[in-house]
Amino acid sequence: MRQAEISRDTLETKIRVKVDLDGSGNSQLNTGIGFFDHMLDQIARHGCFDLDIECQGDLHIDGHHTVEDVGITFGQAFARALGDKKGLTRYGHAYVPLDEALSRVVVDLSGRPGLEFDIPFSAGMIGALDTQLVYEFFQGFVNHAGVSLHIDNLKGRNAHHQCETAFKAFGRALRMAVTPDPRQAGVVPSTKGAL
């Protein structure tokens, strides 16, 4: 069972994340930032992960700690759920369009954190989500999941569409990467023998 539950409790946020990598795309999300919940739902639905996230953050300051810390905690839960990584496909990629917007995401479950992020958002806010924080979410995730992640918005004029295509593509790419490869059952997909 590729499942994990992680809690994080600081002076800025109190978070619980539960993930099932072999789920069906169900989610229960409550971060206090409606558009961010909508984006997390895209990860669950397009990744076919069951995702439960509850966050109480210092939103009276701004959304930074909430968004970043959710990324950190989700990354920790994702890494734990992956286990020893034996038999995984390891790499995943996806292109996702939404009207005029198109994003590409490529991921490697390498064990090495790295983020390349290029989304030239056309607006500073989408609902109550500061678009600068999208980077912080993914940086928190890669640092704690131990993955290499490339996110590029190739086209787009509407910030909502730019963001949504990135999150959908992220979910699809993760889904591909965590899918078991029956030809590599019991084998770590690396010439090093470890990830």
C-alpha positions in Angstrom: 0.0 0.0 0.0 1.7 3.2 -1.2 0.2 5.5 1.4 1.5 8.0 3.9 0.3 10.5 6.4 2.4 13.4 7.7 1.7 16.2 10.2 3.6 19.5 10.5 3.0 21.8 13.4 4.9 25.2 13.6 4.1 28.6 14.9 3.0 29.5 11.4 1.0 26.5 10.2 -0.6 23.3 11.4 -0.9 20.8 8.5 -1.9 17.2 8.0 -1.4 15.6 4.6 -2.5 12.1 3.7 -1.8 10.6 0.3 -2.6 7.3 -1.5 -0.6 7.0 -4.7 -2.9 4.2 -5.9 -6.1 6.0 -5.3 -8.8 7.1 -7.7 -8.4 10.9 -7.6 -10.5 11.7 -4.6 -9.6 14.7 -2.4 -10.5 16.5 0.8 -8.8 19.9 0.8 -9.0 22.8 3.2 -6.1 25.3 3.1 -8.1 28.4 3.6 -7.1 29.6 0.0 -9.9 28.6 -2.4 -7.9 28.7 -5.6 -5.0 26.8 -4.0 -7.5 24.0 -3.0 -8.7 24.0 -6.6 -5.1 23.5 -7.8 -4.4 20.7 -5.3 -7.6 19.0 -6.5 -6.0 19.0 -10.0 -3.0 17.1 -8.7 -5.3 14.5 -7.1 -7.7 14.1 -10.0 -5.1 14.0 -12.8 -2.6 12.0 -10.8 -5.3 9.6 -9.6 -4.0 10.1 -6.1 -6.3 10.2 -3.1 -5.2 13.4 -1.3 -6.4 14.8 2.1 -4.9 18.1 3.1 -6.0 20.1 6.2 -4.1 23.3 6.9 -4.6 26.1 9.5 -2.1 28.8 8.6 -1.4 32.4 9.4 -3.5 33.8 6.6 -4.0 37.1 8.5 -0.4 37.8 7.4 -0.5 36.4 3.9 -0.6 33.0 2.1 3.1 32.4 2.0 3.6 30.1 4.9 0.4 28.1 4.1 1.3 27.5 0.5 5.0 26.7 1.1 4.4 24.5 4.1 1.7 22.5 2.2 4.3 21.9 -0.5 6.8 20.8 2.1 4.4 18.4 3.9 3.0 17.0 0.7 6.6 16.4 -0.5 7.4 14.5 2.7 4.2 12.4 2.4 4.9 11.7 -1.2 8.4 10.5 -0.5 7.3 8.2 2.3 4.5 6.7 0.1 7.0 6.0 -2.6 9.0 3.7 -0.3 12.1 2.1 -1.8 11.1 3.1 -5.4 11.6 -0.4 -6.7 9.8 -1.2 -9.9 8.7 2.4 -10.6 8.7 4.0 -14.1 10.7 6.9 -12.4 10.3 9.5 -15.2 7.1 11.2 -16.1 6.0 14.0 -18.5 2.9 15.7 -19.6 1.6 18.5 -21.8 -1.7 19.9 -20.8 -3.7 22.6 -22.7 -6.5 24.8 -21.4 -7.9 27.1 -24.1 -5.0 29.4 -25.0 -2.7 28.1 -22.3 -0.3 25.2 -22.6 2.1 23.8 -20.0 4.7 21.1 -19.9 5.9 19.3 -16.8 8.7 16.7 -16.6 9.7 14.9 -13.4 12.4 12.5 -12.3 12.0 10.6 -9.0 15.8 10.8 -8.7 16.2 11.4 -5.0 17.9 14.7 -5.9 15.9 17.9 -5.4 15.9 20.3 -8.3 13.4 22.8 -9.7 13.3 24.6 -13.0 10.3 26.8 -13.1 9.2 29.1 -15.9 5.6 30.5 -15.7 5.4 34.2 -16.8 2.1 34.8 -15.0 -0.1 37.4 -16.6 -1.5 38.5 -13.2 -0.2 38.8 -9.6 -3.2 37.3 -8.0 -5.7 34.5 -8.9 -8.5 34.7 -6.4 -6.7 34.8 -3.0 -3.6 33.1 -4.3 -0.5 35.2 -4.9 1.0 33.8 -8.1 4.6 34.2 -6.6 3.6 31.4 -4.2 3.2 28.8 -6.9 7.0 28.6 -7.2 7.2 28.3 -3.4 4.8 25.4 -3.4 6.8 23.5 -6.0 10.1 24.3 -4.3 8.9 23.0 -1.0 7.7 19.9 -2.7 10.9 19.0 -4.6 13.1 19.7 -1.6 11.2 17.2 0.5 10.1 14.7 -2.1 13.6 14.5 -3.6 12.6 14.9 -7.2 13.8 16.8 -10.2 11.0 18.9 -11.7 10.8 21.1 -14.8 7.7 23.2 -15.2 7.2 25.4 -18.3 4.2 27.4 -19.3 4.7 27.4 -23.1 1.7 29.6 -23.9 -0.9 31.5 -22.1 -2.6 34.9 -21.5 -5.0 34.1 -18.6 -3.2 33.5 -15.3 -5.9 31.0 -14.1 -5.3 28.9 -17.2 -1.6 29.2 -16.9 -1.7 27.9 -13.4 -4.2 25.2 -13.9 -2.4 23.7 -16.9 0.8 23.5 -14.8 -0.9 21.7 -11.9 -2.8 19.3 -14.2 0.4 18.5 -16.0 2.2 18.0 -12.7 -0.4 15.5 -11.6 -0.2 13.7 -14.9 3.6 13.6 -14.9 3.7 12.3 -11.3 1.1 9.6 -12.2 3.3 8.4 -15.0 6.5 8.4 -12.9 5.0 6.4 -10.0 3.3 3.8 -12.2 4.9 0.4 -11.7 6.9 -1.0 -14.6 6.2 -4.7 -14.7 9.5 -5.3 -16.6 11.4 -3.8 -13.7 9.6 -5.4 -10.8 11.7 -5.4 -7.7 14.4 -3.3 -9.4 15.4 0.2 -8.5 15.3 2.1 -11.9 18.9 3.4 -11.8 22.3 2.2 -12.8 23.5 3.2 -9.4 21.1 0.7 -7.7 19.6 3.4 -5.5 17.5 6.5 -5.9 
